[in-house]
Amino acid sequence: MILITGGAGYIGSHLAMALLESGKEIVIFDSLELGHIEIINILKKSGNLKFIQGNLKNLDDIRGAFLVNKIDSVVHFAAYSQVAESVKNPQKYYYNNVYGTLNLLNAMVEFGVNKIVFSSTAATYGEPEYVPIDEKHPQKPINAYGSSKLTVEKIMDDYDRAYGLKSVRLRYFNVAGADSKARIGEWHEPETHLIPNILKADETKTFKMFGDDYDTPDGTCVRDYINVEDLADAHIKALEYLTNGGKTDYFNLGTGNGNSVKEVFDACEKVLGRKVPLEICPRRDGDPAKLVADNTKALEILNWKPQRNLMDSIVSANDWEKRLTKLKAGIVL
Ligand code: UFG
């Protein structure tokens, strides 16, 4: 059985859906602080899913998951992930993302489970010294979110040396899109990410573009938008890699292509078929001008290749936004 922490959240639920559809048995462990029970209920329609509500900060909660299930590998998503919040409240980030993960790793050691795929982030690199960013790029995070994830990466190296716990750390760039059948998707309260914020904007809620004076071709920030279903596929490949005896390793997950905020905005207007009210605002603190992945290593070692482009992500995100509105209103299940 595969244990997914944070499986009621955005990326975790897409991996859960992909695994269920391929007939795998999974256990989702989620506190539901940020994840949603509605997502669990939707996932249950697609296969053999067991759900445990628990918090990684309570060792007994996570030990309980290993006690009653025959778990052979773990995919660990559960974390706080808001950069700005992490700068204001690092305590919250270290306590949850580091201490919570320690409990998970200690339970794995206790129960003899030695394979984990971990959600890491491009934020572990900090301000880029060069782009595209490969895995050899120095890791110098500039916020507590990135530092908390980098700390976990280091702990995982020590746990491999001491206990033989094998890990694959996947460093995501900007995750985008939703399930192509619009069953599940991105659902953050509040939403801070670019694409959902453009799609949600209307006459009552102007979209705020943070900075158009960066040193980039059109003055807005450039990011590498990786589709969430492609990302789920990378996790499946990483699990296969570990099952086949792969060593502890880390990979960037991005498309290798950058798109500016303006390009994303224009593409969203095209998909929506309407104008989106726009306000140019000052730069947001801590936003680097350009983040693009060099994804060669994942291509070579995991045999993973993104299949979907930015437009696919925006179309699926828009279909999901429509469904989410109905879901929140209790119109659909
Ligand atoms: N942006 C806007 N308006 C918005 C939201 C975003 O202009 O309402 C801009 C941002 O300023 C940025 C770009 O759109 O230039 C992308 O912003 P996101 O918030 O969507 O994503 P980030 O690049 O800030 O963050 C992502 C992940 C983080 C991760 C980080 C790695 O969400 O978890 O990449 O650097 F830490």
Residues whose N, C-alpha, C, O or C-beta is under 5 A from the ligand:
A	BS01	UFG	S81 T121 A122 A123 F173 N174 T192 H193 L194 N197 K208 M209 F210 C221 V261 R284 D287
